[in-house]
Amino acid sequence: MNEPLLQYLLESGTGLVLLYLFYAVVLKKETCFQFNRFYLIAALLLSFVLPLSNLPGLDLWPQQETAAPEVMLVEMPLVATEVLVAPEEPLDYWPLLYGIYGLGVLFLTGRFLRQTLRLRRFAREHGVSFYLPNRAPVFLTYGQLPTFSFWRWVFFDNSQTLTPSETERILQHEQVHLDQRHTLDVLLVSMASIVFWFNPLLVLYKKALEHTHEFIADAHVARTAGAASYSSLLVKQVFRNADFTLGSYFFLNKSLTLTRIKMMKRLHESPKLSRMLLAVPVLALLLVAVAAMRPAPLRETETSGKEIALVQNGPAQFPGGREALNTYVKSNLVLPEIAYQKRKSPKDFVKVTATLELEVGEDGTPVYRRATALDVRPQDPAVAKAVERQFTTLVSQMPKWVPAQKEGKAVSSKETISVSVVGGDFLNYASYLANRQQKTTVSSQAVTTPSTVSKPAEFPGGEEALYQHLNSQFVLPRAVLEAKGSSDSTVKFLRHIKAELLVGVDGRVSQARVLEVNTRPYQSQEVRQAVEKEFMRIATHLPTWAPAFENGAPIASKVKVEFATFTKLPGKGEAESAKKGQEKEAEVPPKDDRVFIAVDQMPEFPGGQAAMFQYLGKNFSIPADARDAKVEGVMVASFIVNAQGKVTDVQVMKKLTPSLDKELIKTLQNMPLWKPGTQNGKPVNVKYTVPYRIALKEETSVVAKPDAQNEEKVYIAVQQMPEFPGGQAAMFKFLAENFKIPAQAKAEGTNGSIVVSCVITKEGRVTRVKVEKGLSPSLDQEAIRATSAMPNWEPGIQNGKAVAVKVTTPYRIVVPKE
C-alpha cells in the first residue's frame, strides 16, 4: 500500500476542508473582497505544500505510563541477511489506480487545451475591434459567446441592446478583471483541478474565487457609476450559458447576479477586522491537525531511583532495511560484458546466482570476503572472475550499515546476501546497457602538470555546451552505415570516446589526442578509426576556450573529455537519406520556414550576450591589409539562428572592407550552437543583428569612442545590456504601434530592412539615433522619429555601474503597394 501518498491526500484534504469551512462560515459574507481573494489562493497553496513539510508529529492523547522492568535482556541471534533478486511481484491495484488517474489528467488537460485553442481561433478569425484604455484588445462575439475576459483579452457580446453608458460600465468591469490578473487565479485553481481531479473540494474553491472576482470588479464600477444604476444593468441582462470555463464572465447565472446585487448594497459597510484575524487561530488549528495525523516521536521515560538499562542484541542492518538492500542490489549489480561475449548464441540468457559473504565492521563499513555457491551462465572461468569483480565493486560502494549490537555495544559481524540475476536474451552488451540506462553522460576534468591550476580551461557556455557542440557537429561516418548493411531493423549505435585536448594560452585547441574509442554493436577497426577521425575533425575546429589561469596569468593546460552517445540507424533504403539529413540538419532551414525578427524568447548565445562578444573578441582576427590601412569603424552583421541553434545565412549589412567582412562572416559561422528562440513554446528560426566595432588600438574593442561633447564612454557590449520596459517583444510591439508608414512609401510599395542604432544613456534615455542601413528618406526619417519616441530604458550595467550603451535594432518593412 502506498502509505506516503495516502498520508499526503489525508493531510491536504484536511487543509482544504478546514480552510474552506472558515471562508464559508466567517468570510464569505464580508466585504473584504481582496482579503478573501488572497485567502483562497493561500488556502489552496498551503493545503498542497504543508503535507510536504517536515512538521513533527504530535501526540494529543498521552498514554498512561507503565512501570518498566529493572533489567530486560532480549537475545537475538546474529542471523544472515538474504536478498533474492527475483522477478517482480504480481501487479497490485495501485498501477490500475495510477492508470485511471493518468486517464483523468489526460482528459482534463485535453479539454483545457481544446477550450484555449478554440478561444484563440475565435480571436484570430474575428480580429480586434478596438482597444481599452489599458491597451487590452476587445473582440466582438455577435451573440456566439457571452461577455467575458481572459488573460489580456475581452470578448464582448454586442448582440444585446445597450446604451453607450451601459456598454462603458460593462467594459470597465472587464478591465478590472484584466488589471488585477484574475485569470491567473482561475488558471491556478484549474491546474489544481486537473492534477487533483478526484477532489470535489476544488470545485467549491473555483466557484468561491469566481464570485470574489465579480464582487471586486462590481465594487470598482459601483463607486463611479452608482450601486443603484449598476444593479439595474445586471437585472435587465439576458443570461446565457458559458462554456469557456477559464474566463471572468460579466453575466454568469441568476443566483450569482442576485448575490452580486446584495453585496453591492453592503459596500458602505466596513469589513470586520476581528473576523479576518480569526484566520490566524484557524491556521494554528490546521498545523495541530496535520501534526496529530503524523506519528509522534517516542518520549524518553523518566524513572525515580536508579537508571533502568535496556540492552538489546541484534544483527547488522542495511540503511532502510531489507527492502532498501534489495533495491540497492537490483540497481547497482551490472552483469559483466564478457558474459555476453562468451555466449554460444545471442538467444542465450546470462544468469548469475551466488551467496555473498561480507564483514560489517564496528563502524558499519562493509567489506567483501567471498562468494559461495557461485553459478554463472555461460559457464566460463573468465565470466566467474568478472562476476567476482562486480561483487567487489557492489559491496565497496555500499553505504555504511548499522553495525551489529552485543550487550549494547557495536561489534563486527559476518553477513550473507543471496543473489539471483537473469540478464535476458539481449542481442549484445550494448542493448543490455541501453535497457538499463540510456542517458548520455559527459564529464571533463582539467589537469596540468606539474603546477596546480587555480582556474581550469572552460568551453564557451560550460560543459553542457561542449557536449551539445560535439554531438551536433558529429557526422556519422559512412563506414558505420556500411557496417550495418542492408538490415531493415533500426539499430542503436553507441560511440564512447575518451580524449585529451591541449588548450593554449590564447584559448585555442592546438592539439587533440584520442585515448580510447568504443563502438557498439559494430566494433571493427575500420568503424573505430572512422569515428576517431570524425572526432579529430571536430576537436581541431572547436571555438576558442577561456584558458586556464594560474596565479592570475593564463597558461596552457590539458583537458580530458569523455562522452558517450546513442545514434539510431535506420533500415535499408533510409541509410543514405539519414546520413544526408544528419549532414544538413543544422544547416539552412527549409525555404518555406518562416524567419522571425521578434519572438517570445529570443535566441541566446551560451553564457549570454557578454559571452558572445567575448567570443568575437577572441576569435576575430584583423586582416593584414585592414591593419596596414588602419581601418576603424562599426560593422553590423545579421544572421539566422535556426530551430536547431545553428548560425546560418550570415550577412554583413554595414561593411568596412572586403577582408574585414569576410573575417566577420567566418567568425560568426564558427559560433557554437545557440539556445534557439521560441514562439508559442516551439523552437523557430530567428534573425539576429549584432554590431561589432573595429578599433586597432584596442584590438577590436567593444567600447565606442567617447562623444566629442560630453566625453561619456559608449559601450557596445556590457555585463548587463539595456532593456526596453517589458523586454524585446514589448519593444517591437511599441515600434509596430508607433511606426507610421509615409504616404510616399505606401505609394511605392517599398519593402526591405532598416537598421537603426541609438545610444541608451546611463539614465536610460534614448539618444543619438542613427540609420545604419536605410531604405528611403521618408522611411529612414520615420524610423528615427519612432525610435526617438521610445520611453526610458533600463540602462546597461558594467562593473556594477550604469553606463551608456549603443543598441542596434532591425526593422522589417512590408508595405503593400496601393
C-alpha positions, 0 to 999 in steps of 0.5 A: 500500500502506498502509505506516503501518498495516502498520508499526503491526500489525508493531510491536504484534504484536511487543509482544504476542508478546514480552510474552506469551512472558515471562508464559508462560515466567517468570510464569505459574507464580508466585504473584504473582497481582496482579503478573501481573494488572497485567502483562497489562493493561500488556502489552496497553496498551503493545503498542497505544500504543508503535507510536504513539510517536515512538521513533527508529529504530535501526540494529543492523547498521552498514554498512561505510563507503565512501570518498566522492568529493572533489567530486560535482556532480549537475545537475538541471534546474529542471523544472515541477511538474504536478498533474492533478486527475483522477478517482480511481484504480481501487479497490485491495484495501485498501477490500475489506480495510477492508470485511471488517474493518468486517464483523468489528467489526460482528459482534463488537460485535453479539454483545457487545451481544446477550450484555449485553442478554440478561444484563440481561433475565435480571436484570430478569425474575428480580429480586434475591434478596438482597444481599452484604455489599458491597451487590452484588445476587445473582440466582438462575439455577435451573440456566439459567446457571452461577455467575458475576459481572459488573460489580456483579452475581452470578448464582448457580446454586442448582440444585446441592446445597450446604451453607450453608458451601459456598454462603458460600465460593462467594459470597465468591469472587464478591465478590472478583471484584466488589471488585477490578473484574475485569470491567473487565479482561475488558471491556478485553481484549474491546474489544481483541478486537473492534477487533483481531479478526484477532489470535489473540494476544488470545485467549491474553491473555483466557484468561491474565487469566481464570485470574489472576482465579480464582487471586486470588479462590481465594487470598482464600477459601483463607486463611479457609476452608482450601486443603484444604476449598476444593479439595474444593468445586471437585472435587465441582462439576458443570461446565457450559458458559458462554456469557456470555463477559464474566463471572468464572465460579466453575466454568469447565472441568476443566483450569482447576479442576485448575490452580486446585487446584495453585496453591492448594497453592503459596500458602505459597510466596513469589513470586520477586522476581528473576523479576518484575524480569526484566520490566524487561530484557524491556521494554528488549528490546521498545523495541530491537525496535520501534526496529530495525523503524523506519528509522534516521536517516542518520549524518553521515560523518566524513572525515580531511583536508579537508571533502568538499562535496556540492552538489546542484541541484534544483527547488522542492518542495511540503511532502510532495511531489507527492502532498501538492500534489495533495491540497492542490489537490483540497481547497482549489480551490472552483469559483466560484458564478457558474459555476453561475449562468451555466449554460444548464441545471442538467444542465450540468457546470462544468469548469475546466482551466488551467496555473498559473504561480507564483514560489517565492521564496528563502524558499519563499513562493509567489506567483501570476503567471498562468494559461495555457491557461485553459478554463472551462465555461460559457464566460463572461468573468465565470466566467474572472475568478472562476476567476482569483480562486480561483487567487489565493486557492489559491496565497496560502494555500499553505504555504511550499515548499522553495525551489529549490537552485543550487550549494547555495544557495536561489534563486527559481524559476518553477513550473507546476501543471496543473489539471483540475476537473469540478464535476458536474451539481449542481442549484445552488451550494448542493448543490455546497457541501453535497457538499463540506462540510456542517458548520455553522460559527459564529464571533463576534468582539467589537469596540468602538470606539474603546477596546480591550476587555480582556474581550469580551461572552460568551453564557451557556455560550460560543459553542457555546451561542449557536449551539445557542440560535439554531438551536433557537429558529429557526422556519422561516418559512412563506414558505420552505415556500411557496417550495418548493411542492408538490415531493415531493423533500426539499430542503436549505435553507441560511440564512447570516446575518451580524449585529451585536448591541449588548450593554449594560452590564447584559448585555442585547441592546438592539439587533440589526442584520442585515448580510447574509442568504443563502438557498439554493436559494430566494433571493427577497426575500420568503424573505430578509426572512422569515428576517431577521425570524425572526432579529430575533425571536430576537436581541431575546429572547436571555438576558442576556450577561456584558458586556464589561469594560474596565479592570475596569468593564463597558461596552457593546460590539458583537458580530458573529455569523455562522452558517450552517445546513442545514434539510431540507424535506420533500415535499408533504403533510409541509410543514405537519406539519414546520413544526408539529413544528419549532414544538413540538419543544422544547416539552412532551414527549409525555404518555406520556414518562416524567419522571425525578427521578434519572438517570445524568447529570443535566441541566446548565445551560451553564457549570454550576450557578454559571452558572445562578444567575448567570443568575437573578441577572441576569435576575430582576427584583423586582416593584414591589409585592414591593419596596414590601412588602419581601418576603424569603424562599426560593422553590423552583421545579421544572421539566422539562428535556426530551430536547431541553434545553428548560425546560418545565412550570415550577412554583413549589412554595414561593411568596412572592407572586403577582408574585414567582412569576410573575417566577420562572416567566418567568425560568426559561422564558427559560433557554437550552437545557440539556445534557439528562440521560441514562439508559442513554446516551439523552437523557430528560426530567428534573425539576429543583428549584432554590431561589432566595432573595429578599433586597432588600438584596442584590438577590436574593442567593444567600447565606442569612442567617447562623444566629442561633447560630453566625453561619456564612454559608449559601450557596445557590449556590457555585463548587463545590456539595456532593456526596453520596459517589458523586454524585446517583444514589448519593444517591437510591439511599441515600434509596430504601434508607433511606426507610421508608414509615409504616404510616399512609401505606401505609394511605392510599395517599398519593402526591405530592412532598416537598421537603426542604432541609438545610444541608451544613456546611463539614465536610460534615455534614448539618444543619438539615433542613427540609420545604419542601413536605410531604405528611403528618406521618408522611411529612414526619417520615420524610423528615427522619429519612432525610435526617438519616441521610445520611453526610458530604458533600463540602462546597461550595467558594467562593473556594477555601474550604469553606463551608456550603451549603443543598441542596434535594432532591425526593422522589417518593412512590408508595405503593400503597394496601393 
